[in-house]
Each structure stands twice: as C-alpha cells, then as structure tokens.
Amino acid sequence: MRDELTKVVLEKVDAEFDAATTADEVRAVFKRHSNLGWKRLCRLFVLQYGVDELWLAEEERIKKAGPREEPAGE
C-alpha cells in the first residue's frame, strides 16, 4: 500500500537523503520509502530535483490525470 504523497513527505525523504553519509544509509532510505516510487526517489537523490520542483510536477501530473473515481462498494 502506498503512503499518501504530500510535500511534507517529500521534504522528510529529502532530509533523510541529505543526512545519509554512506551508500548503505542511502540504500536504507530508498528501501524505507520505496512505496513512493523509484522514479520520485531517483529524482530527489540522483537528479537532485528540489522538493518544490518535484511537488509542482506531481501537481501537474494529478491535474492531467483528472479526478479519480472510487470503485463501487468501497
């Protein structure tokens, strides 16, 4: 199950990447937050996207996707 993606969550993950000083610590952050998706995590760590930039891209993606309909019976 995926956690809800919020700007606060992205800021927390970004801070964890900043605090990581070894490859093992970076791997642990990736594993701990893998539910957010590898592309998002790579954009934060590898491509060094800023949280604001990544959050703006997420908002644009949500707008393009349109409203989500909940399945009947849930």
N, C-alpha and C positions, 0 to 999 in steps of 0.2 A: 504494500500500500504506500502511496506517495504522500509525503507531507505537503501541506498547503504551501505554495511558493509565495513568499512575501519579500518585500525589500529588507525587512529585519532579518529574515533567514539568510538572505544573500550577504548581508553585512556581517553576520556571525560567521558564515563559512569563509568569507574573505579574511576576516581577522584570524581565523584558525590557520589559513594558509600562510598569512604573514608571520605567525608565531612559530610555524614549523621550521625547524633548523636542519633536519636530516631527511633523507629520502624515505626512511621508514615512517617518520611523522607525516610527511606529505601523503604517502600511501594510506595511512590511517584516516586522514581527513577524507580522501576520495572514497574509501570503503564506508566510513561513517555516514556520508552524505550521498551515497550512490543513488538513493531514491529520488534525488533532484535531477538526475540525468547526467550522463557523462559529458554531453556537449556543453551544458551550462558550467559544469565544474572545470572543464578544459578552457572555456572562455575566461573564467576567473583566474585560473592559475597559469596556464601555458600562454595564452594570448594576452594576459594582463588587462582584460577589459575592466573598467571601473564598475562599481556596483550600480551607479546611476545609469551608465550606458547599457548595462545588461538588463536592468529593470525596465528601461524605456523600450528596449527590443521586445521584452516579454509582453508589455502592454500593447505594443503594436501587433504582435502575434495573436493576442487574445481578441483584439478588435477585428482582425481579418478573419478569424475563425468563427466569429459570431457567437450568439448565445448558445450555451449547451443545454440540451433537453435532458431531463432526468428520465431514466427508464421507468415505465409504468410499474407500479407495485412496490416501489422503494420509497 
